[in-house]
């Protein structure tokens, strides 16, 4: 197990928090479970990056295959 820090959109966190409320499993654990499931099942996404000049960083959009 490795602890990391990542930026996640607020609406994405809220999505997993809603699952937390219905299952009683902490949302951080659910996110980890989801990522592990993607890795184990060879899940792939298409990612396109656009420079966000306002925030001086790259913003991505993902599309599930």
C-alpha positions as CSV (number, residue, x, y, z in Angstrom):
1,X,0.0,0.0,0.0
2,X,1.3,3.5,-0.9
3,X,-0.2,6.8,0.3
4,X,-0.3,9.5,-2.4
5,X,-1.7,13.0,-2.9
6,X,-3.7,13.7,-6.0
7,X,-6.0,16.5,-7.3
8,X,-9.5,15.2,-8.0
9,X,-12.4,17.3,-9.2
10,X,-14.9,18.2,-6.4
11,X,-17.8,16.6,-8.3
12,X,-15.8,13.4,-8.6
13,X,-15.1,13.3,-4.9
14,X,-18.8,13.9,-4.2
15,X,-19.7,11.0,-6.4
16,X,-17.5,8.7,-4.3
17,X,-18.7,10.2,-1.0
18,X,-22.3,9.4,-2.1
19,X,-21.2,5.8,-2.4
20,X,-19.5,6.0,1.0
21,X,-22.8,7.1,2.5
22,X,-24.7,4.1,1.1
23,X,-22.0,1.4,1.7
24,X,-20.3,2.7,4.9
25,X,-16.9,2.2,3.1
26,X,-14.7,5.3,3.3
27,X,-14.6,7.1,-0.1
28,X,-10.8,7.0,-0.2
29,X,-11.0,3.2,0.0
30,X,-13.7,3.1,-2.7
31,X,-11.5,5.2,-5.0
32,X,-8.6,2.9,-4.4
33,X,-10.8,-0.1,-5.1
34,X,-12.0,1.4,-8.3
35,X,-8.5,2.1,-9.5
36,X,-7.4,-1.4,-8.6
37,X,-10.4,-2.8,-10.5
38,X,-9.4,-0.8,-13.6
39,X,-5.8,-2.0,-13.4
40,X,-6.8,-5.7,-12.9
41,X,-9.3,-5.6,-15.7
42,X,-7.0,-3.7,-18.1
43,X,-9.3,-0.7,-18.1
44,X,-8.1,2.1,-20.5
45,X,-9.1,5.7,-21.0
46,X,-8.4,8.2,-23.7
47,X,-7.0,11.4,-22.3
48,X,-6.7,14.8,-24.1
49,X,-4.8,17.6,-22.4
50,X,-5.6,21.3,-22.8
51,X,-3.5,24.2,-21.3
52,X,-5.6,26.0,-18.7
53,X,-4.0,29.5,-18.9
54,X,-6.1,30.9,-16.0
55,X,-4.8,28.3,-13.5
56,X,-1.4,27.8,-15.3
57,X,-1.8,24.1,-15.4
58,X,-3.0,21.3,-17.8
59,X,-6.6,20.2,-17.5
60,X,-7.6,16.8,-18.8
61,X,-10.8,15.3,-20.1
62,X,-11.1,11.6,-20.0
63,X,-13.2,9.3,-22.0
64,X,-13.8,5.7,-21.1
65,X,-13.3,3.1,-23.8
